Amino acid sequence: MEKNRLSNFRCFLFLLCAAALMACQKTGKEEDSETDGDKGIILGFSQIGAESAWRNCNSRSIQEAAAAAGIQLLFNNAEQKQENQIKAIRSFIAYQVDVIAFVPIVAGGWNNVLQEAKDAGIPVLVTDRKIDIEDENLYAGFIGTDSVQEGRDAAKFLLKKFEGRPASPDNPIRIIELSGTTGSSPAMGRAQGFREIIDQYPQFQIIYSESGDFLRSKGYELMRSVLSSLDEIDVIFSHNDGMTLGVLDAIKEKGINPGTDIVIVTIDAEQAAIDALKRGEVNCVVECNPKTGPEIMQLARKLARGDTIDRFIHVEEVVFSEGDDLSGLAPRGY
């Protein structure tokens, strides 16, 4: 009897271990299958160019995040030309990538090529800059910065800066605006948000607004032209740090003290702009976060699996202004 009990107990242990082993193997296979599903994802990405430290950081973030995620990245530099982006997107379609992502140079002109992507069953993710399109179902979603809020933040700083100045349209606060690429969503959004606030206060007057195409060289050229024709300037609102750096060069050439003689507000938060803020040459820097690579890879995985994503995803951003303690601020990386 005792021998039979021992035999039965051994048999029970064997069956229990076998069941446990099968469960472990099954779980392992399921996990491998899930991992394998993410492996082999091909992402076609069209970047607008390499016009600034901000843009180069944005590209690095995407490339490094793709490598870390094991996603095959087909990366294209459009060199600031929309026709190059459209060609790149069509090449991604022909290659039958799993997901397409791109930074649109301008807001309009994407209907046809995105319809082609939809017809091919390839989901499209728009990033950094928004698009204006007839059928919003032609793309899955957007991730990037909130350009309208960036413009509002720039205006809010000016309200605080000139809080003690008597409000009078006869003694206006004269603003020079250097806007970004004409037709791009950041340029339109930043201008819109800025005016939403500023237009409520008649003492603030935008006396000059011109596109500097987000380029340092054009910021320099425009500022030289402005300084030769206008004597009284209170504020310069620049849509990006690249143009702002050109503005600083032009102002210094004239012997004017930036940040003191003229209040300067800029957007992006490149290291060079933060350094200028620390020196007192810039009064306010509104962050535009370029490090969206990890989030883009997460969204690409979801889209490749056929999942839906949120329509608009705005990344977190902060505002740096004169008087802030920036001693503990980490290097920007761009």
Phi and psi in degrees as a GROMACS rama.xvg file:
@    title "Ramachandran Plot"
@    xaxis  label "Phi"
@    yaxis  label "Psi"
@TYPE xy
-62.2667  -38.5592  GLU-2
-64.7405  -38.3908  LYS-3
-66.2247  -40.6769  ASN-4
-61.7363  -43.1477  ARG-5
-63.7843  -39.8495  LEU-6
-64.6561  -44.0127  SER-7
-64.6782  -38.6578  ASN-8
-64.5689  -42.0744  PHE-9
-63.2144  -39.5744  ARG-10
-63.6196  -42.1502  CYS-11
-61.5823  -43.6978  PHE-12
-61.8573  -39.7853  LEU-13
-62.9468  -47.3965  PHE-14
-63.8074  -38.1008  LEU-15
-63.7654  -45.082  LEU-16
-65.5334  -40.0603  CYS-17
-63.2741  -41.8063  ALA-18
-64.428  -41.4579  ALA-19
-63.5904  -40.8119  ALA-20
-64.3102  -42.2845  LEU-21
-63.2752  -39.1506  MET-22
-64.7697  -41.7462  ALA-23
-64.137  -42.2125  CYS-24
-63.8875  -40.0838  GLN-25
-64.5894  -45.9032  LYS-26
-60.7879  -42.8533  THR-27
-61.432  -42.0284  GLY-28
-65.1351  -40.0858  LYS-29
-63.3896  -42.3633  GLU-30
-65.7321  -41.6702  GLU-31
-62.4527  -40.8503  ASP-32
-62.338  -40.9539  SER-33
-66.1054  -41.6265  GLU-34
-66.8727  -42.9134  THR-35
-61.5466  -30.1447  ASP-36
-64.6993  -32.2356  GLY-37
-82.662  -26.9888  ASP-38
-71.2589  150.367  LYS-39
83.2131  3.10704  GLY-40
-68.0465  131.989  ILE-41
-111.953  121.941  ILE-42
-113.083  120.06  LEU-43
-92.0345  122.672  GLY-44
-125.254  126.26  PHE-45
-109.31  113.972  SER-46
-96.3321  148.093  GLN-47
-73.8922  -26.7171  ILE-48
165.942  -154.382  GLY-49
-142.125  51.4254  ALA-50
-82.1723  -9.50229  GLU-51
-157.65  167.215  SER-52
-61.7345  -35.5372  ALA-53
-60.6079  -47.8804  TRP-54
-65.0737  -40.7293  ARG-55
-64.1403  -37.0505  ASN-56
-66.2128  -40.7466  CYS-57
-60.0312  -42.9663  ASN-58
-65.3416  -43.5777  SER-59
-61.2989  -41.8528  ARG-60
-58.9494  -41.8176  SER-61
-69.5548  -44.9231  ILE-62
-66.3419  -43.8359  GLN-63
-67.2859  -39.0695  GLU-64
-67.6384  -37.1053  ALA-65
-64.2487  -43.8953  ALA-66
-62.7157  -42.6695  ALA-67
-66.1343  -32.3397  ALA-68
-87.2156  -6.6895  ALA-69
72.6451  25.2001  GLY-70
-97.6448  129.443  ILE-71
-73.986  123.101  GLN-72
-109.998  123.174  LEU-73
-100.651  103.792  LEU-74
-104.101  129.321  PHE-75
-125.732  133.897  ASN-76
-100.808  115.149  ASN-77
-81.0067  -7.87324  ALA-78
53.8402  42.9631  GLU-79
66.2774  22.6834  GLN-80
-124.095  123.383  LYS-81
-63.475  -36.4874  GLN-82
-61.8242  -31.6028  GLU-83
-69.0256  -35.8553  ASN-84
-66.9508  -42.02  GLN-85
-63.1888  -41.2015  ILE-86
-61.5346  -42.3793  LYS-87
-63.3834  -44.6455  ALA-88
-62.0038  -40.4262  ILE-89
-66.0929  -34.7134  ARG-90
-68.6426  -35.5601  SER-91
-64.0696  -39.8601  PHE-92
-63.1376  -45.2062  ILE-93
-63.189  -34.1629  ALA-94
-77.4626  -12.2205  TYR-95
61.4164  50.7773  GLN-96
-66.9515  166.102  VAL-97
-81.7077  -36.8561  ASP-98
-143.394  144.884  VAL-99
-115.169  135.055  ILE-100
-131.871  145.82  ALA-101
-156.659  154.686  PHE-102
-100.663  106.239  VAL-103
-70.6398  128.011  PRO-104
-62.0136  -47.0337  ILE-105
-126.071  168.97  VAL-106
-77.9886  -34.3509  ALA-107
-101.415  167.438  GLY-108
94.4901  21.3809  GLY-109
-110.718  -1.99295  TRP-110
-56.5155  -50.3591  ASN-111
-65.8067  -48.9776  ASN-112
-69.5597  -33.1439  VAL-113
-73.4128  -29.0237  LEU-114
-65.1257  -38.3037  GLN-115
-63.2827  -40.0262  GLU-116
-65.6113  -41.6588  ALA-117
-64.2557  -42.0992  LYS-118
-61.9042  -30.3005  ASP-119
-84.4665  -3.24394  ALA-120
75.6893  25.8155  GLY-121
-107.3  117.982  ILE-122
-69.7148  146.744  PRO-123
-121.039  132.028  VAL-124
-112.134  125.529  LEU-125
-96.012  136.402  VAL-126
-137.386  151.749  THR-127
72.1661  -58.5793  ASP-128
-116.305  140.35  ARG-129
-86.5352  164.294  LYS-130
-121.774  157.576  ILE-131
-111.9  110.856  ASP-132
-138.609  148.676  ILE-133
-66.2806  -44.294  GLU-134
-116.927  105.714  ASP-135
-67.8379  -13.2419  GLU-136
-73.701  -4.30218  ASN-137
-76.3187  -12.2845  LEU-138
-136.251  153.438  TYR-139
-78.4836  -35.8657  ALA-140
176.423  178.723  GLY-141
-129.948  140.945  PHE-142
-133.818  132.486  ILE-143
166.829  -158.212  GLY-144
-89.3802  162.375  THR-145
-98.8471  93.1393  ASP-146
-64.2098  -35.5824  SER-147
-63.6768  -43.502  VAL-148
-66.3271  -34.8508  GLN-149
-60.3445  -42.2989  GLU-150
-64.6315  -40.176  GLY-151
-62.4557  -43.0262  ARG-152
-62.4223  -38.5255  ASP-153
-62.6248  -43.3733  ALA-154
-67.8094  -39.3971  ALA-155
-61.8725  -35.9066  LYS-156
-62.5853  -41.9472  PHE-157
-64.1834  -35.7747  LEU-158
-60.2892  -42.4287  LEU-159
-69.7196  -40.5717  LYS-160
-61.7041  -40.4166  LYS-161
-105.437  24.5017  PHE-162
-58.3762  -35.7048  GLU-163
-88.6121  -3.49123  GLY-164
-81.5097  133.64  ARG-165
-56.9877  133.881  PRO-166
-81.9785  107.884  ALA-167
-151.643  125.213  SER-168
-67.0722  -15.3834  PRO-169
-80.6136  -17.508  ASP-170
-127.099  69.2984  ASN-171
-72.9369  158.358  PRO-172
-93.3654  108.077  ILE-173
-85.3832  124.39  ARG-174
-114.948  130.867  ILE-175
-101.548  127.789  ILE-176
-113.761  124.01  GLU-177
-105.631  108.408  LEU-178
-93.0565  166.004  SER-179
-82.4303  -164.276  GLY-180
-54.7012  128.09  THR-181
-60.0961  129.397  THR-182
88.3137  -4.45595  GLY-183
-85.9772  148.353  SER-184
-65.9509  -34.5519  SER-185
-63.3956  -40.7412  PRO-186
-64.3702  -45.2583  ALA-187
-67.9634  -42.7707  MET-188
-67.0275  -43.5897  GLY-189
-66.5237  -38.8782  ARG-190
-65.0909  -41.8859  ALA-191
-63.2674  -50.2719  GLN-192
-63.5884  -38.868  GLY-193
-61.685  -45.4002  PHE-194
-72.2593  -29.7703  ARG-195
-53.9215  -37.7456  GLU-196
-88.3054  -53.3477  ILE-197
-61.6625  -38.2403  ILE-198
-65.5492  -13.0583  ASP-199
-80.6108  -8.58632  GLN-200
-125.89  103.501  TYR-201
-62.1494  -17.9161  PRO-202
-71.9492  -19.2861  GLN-203
-90.2256  125.253  PHE-204
-131.964  124.776  GLN-205
-84.4693  106.447  ILE-206
-94.4474  -9.75815  ILE-207
-157.728  132.53  TYR-208
-143.302  125.364  SER-209
-149.253  148.608  GLU-210
-80.3657  129.081  SER-211
-106.456  8.53262  GLY-212
59.6131  22.1574  ASP-213
65.1099  18.7141  PHE-214
-109.141  138.35  LEU-215
-60.6025  -42.8126  ARG-216
-61.6231  -40.4911  SER-217
-73.9827  -33.3959  LYS-218
-60.296  -41.9914  GLY-219
-63.6121  -47.5393  TYR-220
-63.0226  -46.2031  GLU-221
-63.318  -40.3726  LEU-222
-68.6401  -37.3198  MET-223
-61.6174  -42.0137  ARG-224
-65.1956  -42.6487  SER-225
-62.581  -45.5644  VAL-226
-66.5651  -24.3722  LEU-227
-81.8613  -15.9475  SER-228
-116.97  -18.9818  SER-229
-121.137  132.982  LEU-230
-93.8977  -37.6997  ASP-231
-109.035  110.947  GLU-232
-132.518  126.195  ILE-233
-100.348  -36.9296  ASP-234
-138.647  142.179  VAL-235
-118.554  121.033  ILE-236
-108.42  110.701  PHE-237
-108.623  133.747  SER-238
-73.0676  -12.5488  HIS-239
-158.418  162.074  ASN-240
-66.9681  -31.531  ASP-241
-57.2412  -51.7713  GLY-242
-63.0001  -37.6224  MET-243
-61.0247  -40.5706  THR-244
-63.303  -37.3778  LEU-245
-65.7098  -38.9986  GLY-246
-60.2701  -45.2262  VAL-247
-60.5564  -40.8385  LEU-248
-59.8246  -45.6326  ASP-249
-67.3427  -40.2567  ALA-250
-64.9801  -44.3785  ILE-251
-64.2909  -35.4583  LYS-252
-59.2733  -30.7175  GLU-253
-87.3281  -0.125826  LYS-254
76.66  17.7908  GLY-255
-92.3386  143.11  ILE-256
-92.1222  104.538  ASN-257
-66.9707  142.358  PRO-258
88.0792  -19.1355  GLY-259
-115.222  -59.1482  THR-260
-73.23  -32.95  ASP-261
-133.192  128.568  ILE-262
-76.7205  132.873  VAL-263
-123.659  125.902  ILE-264
-120.685  131.014  VAL-265
-137.539  163.737  THR-266
-126.703  136.941  ILE-267
139.95  -51.1117  ASP-268
74.1598  41.8172  ALA-269
-65.6542  160.09  GLU-270
-58.1404  -39.9127  GLN-271
-62.4188  -35.7598  ALA-272
-72.72  -39.1319  ALA-273
-63.6187  -40.0813  ILE-274
-62.7871  -40.2311  ASP-275
-65.9692  -35.4451  ALA-276
-64.0281  -42.7848  LEU-277
-62.4817  -34.0942  LYS-278
-80.057  -9.0917  ARG-279
85.9073  10.8686  GLY-280
-87.9605  -17.1467  GLU-281
-127.131  143.085  VAL-282
-99.3849  -28.6663  ASN-283
-151.799  135.611  CYS-284
-126.003  118.416  VAL-285
-95.0802  124.645  VAL-286
-71.8307  140.042  GLU-287
-125.85  107.361  CYS-288
-77.3768  117.084  ASN-289
-90.6878  -8.64499  PRO-290
-89.9651  66.9479  LYS-291
-101.278  2.82954  THR-292
-53.6605  -52.4845  GLY-293
-57.8777  -42.1278  PRO-294
-65.8904  -38.1338  GLU-295
-63.4501  -39.6247  ILE-296
-66.6223  -39.4904  MET-297
-60.9036  -43.5546  GLN-298
-68.0357  -36.978  LEU-299
-62.1492  -40.2219  ALA-300
-61.88  -44.9558  ARG-301
-61.8127  -45.1347  LYS-302
-66.2648  -37.6207  LEU-303
-64.2593  -29.0031  ALA-304
-83.3674  -5.91961  ARG-305
90.5457  10.1246  GLY-306
-78.0063  156.845  ASP-307
-91.5498  155.77  THR-308
-127.389  165.991  ILE-309
-61.0444  147.224  ASP-310
-65.4535  -46.5121  ARG-311
-130.836  127.604  PHE-312
-123.407  115.224  ILE-313
-102.549  131.458  HIS-314
-79.0973  157.666  VAL-315
-73.8836  139.382  GLU-316
-143.898  157.212  GLU-317
-128.954  170.853  VAL-318
-119.371  130.584  VAL-319
-110.237  132.221  PHE-320
-140.562  165.474  SER-321
-55.4261  140.618  GLU-322
94.9651  -16.9825  GLY-323
-71.2406  146.832  ASP-324
-84.3992  105.804  ASP-325
-103.493  10.6667  LEU-326
-63.5296  -30.3866  SER-327
-96.3276  6.13065  GLY-328
-72.7633  126.78  LEU-329
-68.1095  153.576  ALA-330
-54.067  140.098  PRO-331
-72.1673  -31.3069  ARG-332
83.9801  6.7875  GLY-333
